[in-house]
Amino acid sequence: MSILTMKWLNRVKLMRLNNVLTLVCSHLRNTFEADNAQGVFFISDGKITPSDAFQCGDWVGIIGSRRNNGIYKLQACNNGSDFLLTNGMDDTSISTDESFSGSVFRLDFPPLLIKLAHEIETWMNDPANEPSNIVSEKVSGFHSWSKATNQDGTVAGWETVFSDRFMEHWRRMWQTDTSIQILGG
């Protein structure tokens, strides 16, 4: 994932679970890719077909699309054949209609990682944690506060705040070609 993409994702006002998972996977250099399906796919009205290799509730990574590369959760299943590409929070589709020749990978995220991503999402969406140059403030001697800081004294980001919660056995030494493509790197 490019630095510019990460900076943009870090400043999106309302982070969604799929965006947080993208950031976390990039940090871990691991997308937990499992089975994949290759071929021609059609995305229309938020639904992807064919999707025979996947089940309702699966997380998937799309590669080879011009408009829909990234991480999605398959929800709102219709007879097990059409799945809605969602952000993982609700049944709102976040895709753009197209047909493409590429790959769709099932991503087997550990349940603890999904839980951690939810906590990071909540933390990132709290206005008190917005990026700021102000580290601490005292108002009229009555009220004071300070933000968590890094070793260099700057305001801590999600990576620092949650660093003790990352399971190091999930981290890879390097990214696979597949994970680089899923994460847009």
SULZI-V721161 format. One record per run of one state. SS is the DSSP state (@ for helix, = for strand, . for the rest). FROM is the first residue (numbers start at 0). LEN is the number of residues. If there is no record, write none. Layout:
# SULZI-V721161
ss: {SS | SS}
from: {FROM | FROM}
len: {LEN | LEN}
This chain:
# SULZI-V721161
ss: {. | @ | . | @ | . | = | . | = | . | = | . | = | . | = | . | = | . | = | . | @ | . | @ | . | = | . | = | . | = | . | = | . | @ | . | @ | . | @ | . | @ | .}
from: {0 | 2 | 11 | 16 | 28 | 32 | 44 | 46 | 49 | 58 | 63 | 69 | 78 | 81 | 86 | 92 | 93 | 97 | 107 | 110 | 125 | 126 | 129 | 135 | 139 | 142 | 146 | 148 | 149 | 154 | 155 | 157 | 161 | 162 | 165 | 167 | 170 | 176 | 182}
len: {2 | 9 | 5 | 12 | 4 | 12 | 2 | 3 | 9 | 5 | 6 | 9 | 3 | 5 | 6 | 1 | 4 | 10 | 3 | 15 | 1 | 3 | 6 | 4 | 3 | 4 | 2 | 1 | 5 | 1 | 2 | 4 | 1 | 3 | 2 | 3 | 6 | 6 | 3}
